[in-house]
Amino acid sequence: MKSILHRFRPLWLGPLIALLATVLLANLGVVLIDPAAVGENVAIFTLWSLVIAFLIYRYEQVKNKGRLLIHIGTLLSLLAGVFIAEAYVEMADNPLSFGFLTAIWIYLLFWAVPKFFNKYRTLIIGLYTLILLTFIYGRLFSGDYFAYKEPLIFAFLWPIPCFMALWVYEQWKWFRSLQHEKSAAELALLKSQINPHFFFNTLNNLHALTVNQAKEAPEVIVKLSEMMRYTIYEGKKERVPVSEEVVYLQHYIELHEIRQHQKVNIKFVDEVAEGVMVSPLLFIVLLENAFKHGAERLLTDAFIEVQLKATPAQIHFEIRNNFDPEEQPSAPGIGLANLRRRLELVYPEQHQLLLSSDNNIYNAVLTIDLMQK
C-alpha cells in the first residue's frame, strides 16, 4: 500500500493541499463561500483539483502529441462559443453547454487513461449518455426543473470520483501483479542457480566409473537421472510434498557416498507427516554446504547429521557437520544468499534460518511456520 501511495503521490497530495487551503482561506475570510453550500463548493473545488492534478500527472505522455492538443483546443473553442450564445439566448443551464462539458470530460478521460477507458468504454459512455438525457428531459420538458436542479447537476459529478477510485484500484491490481511477476522471475532465476557444480562433479566421477567399468556406474546413472528430473520438473512447482524432498536428499547423500574417497559418518532422521507441502529445493542448499565445506575438506572423522521433521503446522530442518577451520572460505557463497532470498519471497515472515559454529562444528537450523499467514 505504501508503494502505491508513493507512486501516485501527485494525484492525492495536490487535491489534499487544495482542500486544506480552501477550508483555511474560507475560515480566514479570504475566499467567500455561501454558508448554505460550503460542502458543495468544497467538494466541487476539490474534485476539479483532482482532475487538474491528474492532467499534470499525465502531461509527459501528451506534451508532444500535437493532434491531441488540437482536438482539446477545438472542444474548448466550441464550448466558448456555446457560452457566448448563452449570453444572447438568456437560458440558464443550457443543455447544449452540459453536453459539451460531458463530451470534453469523456475525451479527457480517453486521453489520460486510454487502456482504462477502452476497458470500461461502454459503462462510461452509457452512464453519461443516460445522465445527459435525464438532464435534458428535466431542463426542457419536466416543467419543474428548478425543484430538481441540484440533483440533476450533481448527477454529472458523482461518477468522477467513482471512476477515479476504480482507476486507482486497477493500478493497484496492476502494481501487485507486476510485483508478483517480478518475484516469480527472480525465484525462477534463483532456482536455476541451485547446485549445478554438483551435477558436473558427479558426471566427471561417472566418467571415471564407466572407464574403469565399476559396478556402481549403473546405480549412479539412475540416481543422477532421477535427481536431474526432479530438479528440472518438480523444481518448477510452487509446492511439492516434503516426502519427495526427502527422497531427493537421500539420492544426493547416496551419490556422495559413492564418489567420496574417505568414509563419512552420515545420519539422516526424518519424521514427515503425510500431505505436508513445501517449496522445492530449499534443504539441498544446506546439505550441499555440509559436504562442500565439511566432508569434502576433511581427511578423517567427517560426519554429517540431518534431522527433518514436518507437521501440518511446521517444518524443522537441522543439519550439523564438522569442518576444517583452515579450509573455510572467507565469505559466504551464492548458495546461502539464494536460499535467504528464496525464503523471503516464498515464506515472508514465516521462516527462521539460524547459522552457527562452535568447536569446528557447523549447525544450520531452518524453521518454516506453515500455519502463519
C-alpha positions as CSV (number, residue, x, y, z in Angstrom):
1,M,0.0,0.0,0.0
2,K,2.9,2.4,0.8
3,S,4.3,1.8,-2.7
4,I,1.1,2.6,-4.5
5,L,0.6,5.8,-2.4
6,H,4.2,6.9,-3.2
7,R,3.7,6.1,-6.9
8,F,0.5,8.2,-7.2
9,R,1.5,10.9,-4.8
10,P,0.9,13.8,-7.2
11,L,-2.7,12.6,-7.6
12,W,-3.7,12.7,-4.0
13,L,-1.3,15.2,-2.4
14,G,-2.3,18.1,-4.7
15,P,-6.1,17.8,-4.1
16,L,-5.5,17.3,-0.4
17,I,-3.4,20.5,-0.2
18,A,-6.1,22.3,-2.3
19,L,-8.8,21.1,0.1
20,L,-7.0,22.2,3.2
21,A,-6.1,25.6,1.6
22,T,-9.7,26.2,0.6
23,V,-11.0,25.4,4.1
24,L,-8.3,27.6,5.7
25,L,-8.9,30.6,3.3
26,A,-12.7,30.3,3.8
27,N,-12.3,30.4,7.6
28,L,-10.0,33.5,7.2
29,G,-12.5,35.2,5.0
30,V,-10.1,35.4,2.0
31,V,-12.4,33.1,0.0
32,L,-16.1,33.8,0.2
33,I,-18.3,30.6,0.2
34,D,-22.0,30.6,0.6
35,P,-22.6,29.3,4.1
36,A,-25.6,27.3,2.8
37,A,-23.4,25.5,0.3
38,V,-20.0,25.0,1.9
39,G,-19.9,21.2,1.4
40,E,-20.9,21.5,-2.2
41,N,-18.4,24.2,-3.1
42,V,-15.5,22.5,-1.3
43,A,-16.4,19.2,-3.0
44,I,-16.5,20.7,-6.5
45,F,-13.3,22.6,-5.9
46,T,-11.5,19.5,-4.6
47,L,-12.9,17.4,-7.5
48,W,-11.5,19.8,-10.1
49,S,-8.2,20.0,-8.3
50,L,-8.1,16.2,-8.6
51,V,-8.8,16.4,-12.3
52,I,-6.1,19.1,-12.8
53,A,-3.6,17.1,-10.8
54,F,-4.4,14.1,-13.0
55,L,-3.8,16.0,-16.2
56,I,-0.5,17.3,-14.8
57,Y,0.5,13.8,-13.8
58,R,0.0,12.6,-17.4
59,Y,1.5,15.7,-19.1
60,E,4.7,14.0,-20.1
61,Q,2.7,11.5,-22.1
62,V,0.9,14.1,-24.2
63,K,3.1,17.2,-24.5
64,N,4.4,16.1,-27.9
65,K,1.1,14.9,-29.2
66,G,0.0,18.0,-31.2
67,R,-3.1,16.4,-32.8
68,L,-4.5,15.6,-29.3
69,L,-3.9,19.2,-28.1
70,I,-5.7,20.5,-31.3
71,H,-8.7,18.3,-30.5
72,I,-8.9,19.5,-27.0
73,G,-8.5,23.1,-28.2
74,T,-11.3,22.6,-30.7
75,L,-13.6,21.3,-28.0
76,L,-12.8,24.2,-25.7
77,S,-13.4,26.7,-28.5
78,L,-16.8,25.2,-29.3
79,L,-17.6,25.3,-25.6
80,A,-16.6,29.0,-25.5
81,G,-19.0,29.6,-28.5
82,V,-21.8,27.9,-26.6
83,F,-21.2,30.1,-23.6
84,I,-21.3,33.2,-25.8
85,A,-24.5,32.1,-27.4
86,E,-26.0,31.6,-23.9
87,A,-25.5,35.2,-23.2
88,Y,-27.8,36.1,-26.1
89,V,-30.3,33.2,-25.6
90,E,-30.5,34.0,-21.8
91,M,-31.1,30.4,-20.9
92,A,-29.5,29.3,-17.6
93,D,-28.1,25.7,-17.5
94,N,-28.2,25.3,-21.3
95,P,-28.4,21.6,-22.1
96,L,-26.0,22.2,-25.0
97,S,-23.4,23.5,-22.6
98,F,-23.7,20.5,-20.4
99,G,-23.5,18.3,-23.5
100,F,-20.2,19.8,-24.5
101,L,-18.9,19.7,-20.9
102,T,-19.7,16.0,-20.8
103,A,-18.0,15.4,-24.2
104,I,-14.9,17.2,-23.0
105,W,-14.7,15.2,-19.8
106,I,-15.1,11.9,-21.7
107,Y,-12.5,12.9,-24.2
108,L,-10.1,13.9,-21.4
109,L,-10.7,10.6,-19.8
110,F,-9.9,8.8,-23.1
111,W,-6.7,10.8,-23.5
112,A,-5.4,10.4,-19.9
113,V,-6.2,6.7,-19.4
114,P,-6.8,5.1,-22.8
115,K,-6.5,1.5,-21.6
116,F,-8.9,2.1,-18.7
117,F,-11.3,4.0,-21.0
118,N,-11.3,1.2,-23.6
119,K,-11.9,-1.4,-20.9
120,Y,-14.9,0.5,-19.4
121,R,-15.9,2.4,-22.5
122,T,-19.5,1.0,-22.7
123,L,-20.1,1.8,-19.0
124,I,-18.6,5.3,-19.2
125,I,-20.4,6.4,-22.4
126,G,-23.6,4.7,-21.5
127,L,-23.7,6.2,-18.0
128,Y,-23.0,9.8,-19.1
129,T,-25.5,9.5,-22.0
130,L,-28.2,8.4,-19.6
131,I,-27.3,11.3,-17.2
132,L,-27.3,13.8,-20.1
133,L,-30.7,12.6,-21.4
134,T,-32.1,12.8,-17.9
135,F,-30.8,16.3,-17.5
136,I,-32.2,17.4,-20.9
137,Y,-35.6,16.0,-20.1
138,G,-35.6,17.7,-16.7
139,R,-34.5,21.0,-18.1
140,L,-36.7,21.2,-21.2
141,F,-39.7,19.0,-20.6
142,S,-40.4,18.4,-16.9
143,G,-41.8,21.9,-16.2
144,D,-40.4,21.8,-12.7
145,Y,-36.6,21.9,-13.4
146,F,-35.6,24.3,-10.5
147,A,-37.1,22.0,-7.9
148,Y,-34.7,19.2,-9.1
149,K,-31.8,21.4,-10.3
150,E,-29.2,20.4,-7.7
151,P,-29.7,16.6,-8.0
152,L,-29.6,16.8,-11.8
153,I,-26.4,18.8,-11.8
154,F,-24.8,16.6,-9.1
155,A,-25.5,13.6,-11.3
156,F,-22.7,14.8,-13.7
157,L,-20.2,14.9,-10.8
158,W,-20.6,11.7,-8.7
159,P,-19.3,9.3,-11.4
160,I,-16.0,11.2,-11.5
161,P,-14.6,10.1,-8.1
162,C,-16.1,6.7,-8.6
163,F,-14.2,6.2,-11.9
164,M,-11.1,7.6,-10.3
165,A,-11.4,5.2,-7.4
166,L,-11.9,2.4,-9.9
167,W,-8.8,3.5,-11.9
168,V,-6.7,3.6,-8.7
169,Y,-7.9,0.0,-7.9
170,E,-6.9,-1.1,-11.4
171,Q,-3.5,0.5,-10.9
172,W,-3.2,-1.3,-7.5
173,K,-4.0,-4.6,-9.1
174,W,-1.5,-4.0,-11.9
175,F,1.1,-3.0,-9.4
176,R,0.5,-6.2,-7.3
177,S,0.6,-8.3,-10.5
178,L,3.9,-6.6,-11.5
179,Q,5.4,-7.4,-8.1
180,H,4.2,-11.0,-8.3
181,E,5.7,-11.4,-11.8
182,K,9.0,-9.9,-10.7
183,S,9.1,-12.2,-7.6
184,A,8.3,-15.2,-9.8
185,A,11.0,-14.3,-12.3
186,E,13.5,-13.8,-9.5
187,L,12.5,-17.0,-7.9
188,A,12.9,-18.9,-11.2
189,L,16.4,-17.4,-11.6
190,L,17.4,-18.4,-8.1
191,K,16.2,-22.0,-8.6
192,S,18.2,-22.2,-11.8
193,Q,21.4,-21.4,-9.8
194,I,21.0,-24.4,-7.5
195,N,24.0,-26.7,-7.2
196,P,25.0,-27.0,-10.9
197,H,28.6,-27.9,-10.0
198,F,27.3,-31.0,-8.1
199,F,26.0,-32.4,-11.4
200,F,29.2,-31.6,-13.2
201,N,31.3,-33.2,-10.5
202,T,29.1,-36.3,-10.5
203,L,29.3,-36.6,-14.3
204,N,33.1,-36.4,-14.0
205,N,33.1,-39.2,-11.4
206,L,30.6,-41.1,-13.6
207,H,33.0,-40.9,-16.5
208,A,35.8,-42.4,-14.3
209,L,33.5,-45.2,-13.1
210,T,32.5,-46.1,-16.7
211,V,36.1,-46.0,-17.9
212,N,37.0,-48.4,-15.1
213,Q,33.8,-50.4,-15.7
214,A,32.9,-50.1,-12.0
215,K,29.8,-51.8,-10.8
216,E,28.5,-48.6,-9.2
217,A,28.2,-46.9,-12.7
218,P,24.6,-48.0,-13.5
219,E,23.4,-47.0,-10.0
220,V,25.0,-43.6,-10.3
221,I,23.3,-43.1,-13.7
222,V,19.9,-43.9,-12.4
223,K,20.2,-41.7,-9.3
224,L,21.7,-38.8,-11.2
225,S,19.0,-39.0,-13.8
226,E,16.3,-39.1,-11.1
227,M,17.8,-36.0,-9.4
228,M,18.0,-34.1,-12.6
229,R,14.4,-34.9,-13.5
230,Y,13.3,-33.7,-10.0
231,T,15.4,-30.5,-10.3
232,I,14.0,-29.7,-13.8
233,Y,10.4,-30.7,-13.4
234,E,9.5,-30.7,-9.7
235,G,11.7,-27.6,-9.1
236,K,9.3,-25.5,-11.3
237,K,6.4,-26.2,-9.0
238,E,5.3,-23.8,-6.2
239,R,4.9,-26.6,-3.7
240,V,5.9,-30.3,-3.5
241,P,5.4,-33.0,-0.9
242,V,8.1,-33.0,1.8
243,S,8.4,-36.7,1.3
244,E,9.6,-36.2,-2.2
245,E,12.2,-33.7,-0.9
246,V,13.4,-36.5,1.5
247,V,13.9,-38.9,-1.4
248,Y,15.9,-36.2,-3.3
249,L,18.1,-35.6,-0.3
250,Q,18.7,-39.3,0.1
251,H,19.7,-39.7,-3.5
252,Y,22.1,-36.8,-3.0
253,I,23.7,-38.4,0.0
254,E,24.0,-41.8,-1.7
255,L,25.7,-40.3,-4.7
256,H,28.2,-38.5,-2.5
257,E,28.9,-41.7,-0.6
258,I,29.8,-43.4,-3.9
259,R,32.1,-40.6,-5.1
260,Q,33.7,-39.9,-1.7
261,H,37.2,-41.3,-1.3
262,Q,37.0,-41.3,2.5
263,K,34.4,-42.6,4.9
264,V,31.8,-40.1,6.0
265,N,29.6,-40.8,9.0
266,I,26.1,-39.7,7.8
267,K,23.0,-39.9,9.9
268,F,19.6,-38.9,8.4
269,V,16.5,-38.9,10.5
270,D,13.1,-37.8,9.1
271,E,9.6,-37.7,10.6
272,V,7.3,-36.4,7.9
273,A,3.5,-36.3,8.2
274,E,1.6,-37.2,5.1
275,G,0.4,-34.4,2.9
276,V,2.8,-31.7,4.1
277,M,3.9,-29.5,1.2
278,V,7.0,-27.2,0.9
279,S,8.7,-25.1,-1.7
280,P,11.1,-27.3,-3.6
281,L,14.9,-27.4,-3.3
282,L,15.3,-25.5,-0.1
283,F,17.0,-28.1,2.1
284,I,19.5,-29.2,-0.6
285,V,21.5,-26.0,-0.2
286,L,22.3,-26.6,3.4
287,L,23.1,-30.3,2.8
288,E,25.3,-29.4,-0.1
289,N,27.2,-26.9,2.0
290,A,27.7,-29.6,4.7
291,F,29.5,-31.8,2.1
292,K,31.2,-29.0,0.2
293,H,32.7,-27.2,3.2
294,G,32.9,-30.1,5.6
295,A,33.2,-33.7,4.5
296,E,35.0,-32.9,1.2
297,R,37.7,-31.0,3.0
298,L,38.3,-33.3,6.0
299,L,40.7,-36.2,5.6
300,T,39.3,-38.2,8.6
301,D,36.4,-38.4,11.0
302,A,34.0,-36.4,8.9
303,F,30.3,-36.5,10.0
304,I,27.0,-35.1,8.9
305,E,23.8,-35.3,11.0
306,V,20.5,-34.4,9.4
307,Q,17.1,-34.1,11.0
308,L,13.9,-33.3,9.2
309,K,10.6,-33.1,10.9
310,A,7.4,-31.9,9.1
311,T,3.9,-31.5,10.5
312,P,1.0,-29.6,9.1
313,A,1.9,-26.7,11.3
314,Q,5.7,-26.5,11.0
315,I,8.8,-27.8,9.1
316,H,12.0,-28.1,11.1
317,F,15.2,-28.9,9.3
318,E,18.5,-29.1,11.2
319,I,22.0,-30.2,9.9
320,R,25.3,-30.5,11.8
321,N,28.7,-31.2,10.4
322,N,32.3,-30.8,11.4
323,F,34.8,-28.8,9.3
324,D,38.4,-27.8,9.0
325,P,38.7,-24.1,10.0
326,E,41.7,-23.6,7.8
327,E,39.8,-24.7,4.7
328,Q,36.8,-22.4,5.1
329,P,36.0,-19.6,2.6
330,S,36.4,-16.0,3.7
331,A,32.9,-15.1,2.5
332,P,29.6,-17.0,2.3
333,G,28.8,-18.5,-1.1
334,I,26.0,-17.7,-3.5
335,G,24.0,-20.8,-2.3
336,L,23.2,-19.3,1.1
337,A,22.4,-15.9,-0.4
338,N,20.0,-17.5,-2.8
339,L,18.4,-19.6,-0.1
340,R,17.8,-16.5,2.1
341,R,16.3,-14.6,-0.8
342,R,14.0,-17.5,-1.8
343,L,12.8,-17.8,1.8
344,E,12.0,-14.1,1.8
345,L,10.0,-14.5,-1.4
346,V,8.2,-17.7,-0.6
347,Y,7.8,-17.6,3.2
348,P,8.0,-13.9,4.2
349,E,7.8,-13.6,8.0
350,Q,7.2,-17.3,8.2
351,H,10.7,-18.7,8.4
352,Q,13.8,-18.6,10.6
353,L,17.2,-19.5,9.4
354,L,19.9,-19.8,12.2
355,L,23.5,-20.5,11.3
356,S,26.2,-21.0,14.0
357,S,29.5,-22.7,14.5
358,D,31.3,-23.8,17.7
359,N,34.3,-26.0,18.2
360,N,34.7,-26.7,14.5
361,I,31.1,-27.9,14.3
362,Y,28.7,-26.0,12.0
363,N,25.0,-26.0,12.8
364,A,22.2,-24.8,10.5
365,V,18.5,-24.7,11.6
366,L,15.7,-23.8,9.2
367,T,12.2,-23.5,10.6
368,I,9.1,-22.8,8.5
369,D,5.8,-22.0,10.1
370,L,3.1,-23.3,7.7
371,M,0.1,-22.1,9.7
372,Q,1.2,-18.4,9.8
373,K,-0.3,-16.1,7.2
